[in-house]
Amino acid sequence: MRLLIRWLVLAIGVTLATKLVPGIKCADGTTLFAVVVLLSLFNVILKPLLLLFTLPFIILTMGLGVVLINALLIYWVGKLVDGFQVASFWAAVWGAIIVSITSLIANALIRSPAKTTATPPRKKADRDVIDI
């Protein structure tokens, strides 16, 4: 269920990017589905590797490198999927920013409240024990 929600959020983000960024175009719904599936695969397989190899750059740019990695993934998907066009790398950067903001807002709205774990009351004999 969580995977479907993540795909839906990603689809909304990509759709918003196609509407707001002049250099990104998506032909139809099946193309959008292919983009979401391929982008999800890239996020699972390639993104951790890219983050690992570019960690010094990400630290140096105070996190801006992550946006560039997301843009690179969107740009690659634009090259691989027919019907999904990304005109330039800068269009991919703006698209990555829009997808990230959409994901951030959706996750804040969907997130379930934190579970509180109540600690059971301690017995009088437990007070003398030092937990390490």
C-alpha positions in Angstrom: 0.0 0.0 0.0 2.8 2.4 0.9 4.4 1.7 -2.5 1.3 2.7 -4.3 1.0 5.9 -2.3 4.7 6.7 -3.1 4.0 6.1 -6.8 1.0 8.3 -6.7 2.9 11.1 -5.0 5.7 10.7 -7.5 3.2 10.8 -10.4 1.6 14.0 -9.0 5.1 15.5 -8.7 6.0 14.6 -12.3 2.7 15.8 -13.6 3.2 19.2 -11.8 6.7 19.4 -13.2 5.3 18.9 -16.7 2.8 21.6 -16.2 5.1 24.1 -14.5 8.5 23.6 -16.2 8.5 24.6 -19.9 11.2 22.0 -20.9 9.4 18.9 -19.5 6.7 17.2 -21.4 4.8 13.9 -21.0 2.7 12.5 -23.8 0.0 10.5 -21.9 -0.9 8.4 -18.9 1.0 5.3 -19.9 4.1 7.3 -20.5 3.6 8.8 -17.0 3.3 5.3 -15.6 6.5 4.2 -17.3 8.3 7.4 -16.0 7.1 6.7 -12.4 8.2 3.1 -12.5 11.6 3.8 -14.0 12.2 6.8 -11.7 11.3 4.6 -8.7 13.8 1.9 -9.9 16.5 4.6 -10.4 15.8 5.9 -6.9 16.1 2.5 -5.4 19.2 1.3 -7.4 21.2 4.2 -8.7 20.5 7.0 -6.2 22.2 5.3 -3.2 25.3 4.6 -5.3 25.4 8.1 -6.6 24.9 9.5 -3.1 27.8 7.3 -1.9 30.2 8.3 -4.6 29.4 12.0 -4.4 29.2 12.3 -0.7 32.1 14.8 -0.4 30.4 17.0 -3.0 27.1 16.8 -1.3 28.7 17.8 2.0 30.6 20.6 0.3 27.4 22.0 -1.3 25.4 21.5 1.9 22.9 19.2 0.3 22.5 20.9 -3.1 24.2 17.9 -4.7 21.2 15.7 -3.9 19.0 18.0 -6.0 21.5 17.7 -8.8 21.5 13.9 -8.5 17.6 13.9 -8.6 17.9 16.1 -11.7 20.3 13.7 -13.3 17.9 10.8 -12.7 15.0 12.7 -14.2 17.2 13.7 -17.2 18.2 10.1 -17.8 14.5 9.0 -17.6 13.8 11.6 -20.2 16.4 10.0 -22.5 15.1 6.5 -21.9 11.3 6.8 -22.1 9.7 7.7 -25.4 7.0 10.4 -24.9 8.7 11.9 -21.9 10.9 14.8 -22.9 13.3 16.8 -20.8 14.8 19.6 -22.9 17.8 20.4 -20.8 19.6 19.6 -17.6 18.3 22.9 -16.1 14.7 21.9 -16.9 15.5 18.6 -15.0 16.8 20.6 -12.1 13.5 22.6 -11.8 11.6 19.3 -12.3 13.6 17.7 -9.5 12.9 20.6 -7.2 9.1 20.5 -7.9 9.0 16.7 -7.4 11.0 17.0 -4.1 8.6 19.8 -2.8 5.6 17.7 -3.8 7.0 14.7 -2.1 7.8 16.7 1.0 4.3 18.2 1.3 2.6 14.9 0.6 4.7 13.0 3.2 3.9 15.7 5.8 0.2 15.3 5.1 0.2 11.5 4.9 2.5 10.8 7.8 0.8 9.1 10.7 1.2 10.5 14.2 4.2 9.2 16.1 3.4 6.3 18.3 4.1 6.9 21.9 5.4 4.0 23.9 4.4 4.1 27.5 6.9 2.7 29.8 5.5 0.4 32.4 5.7 1.6 36.0 8.8 0.2 37.8 8.6 -1.9 40.9 10.2 -0.7 44.0 12.9 -3.4 43.6 13.9 -2.2 40.1 15.0 1.2 41.4 18.2 -0.2 42.8 19.3 -1.6 39.5 21.6 0.5 37.3 20.9 -0.1 33.6 23.9 0.0 31.3 
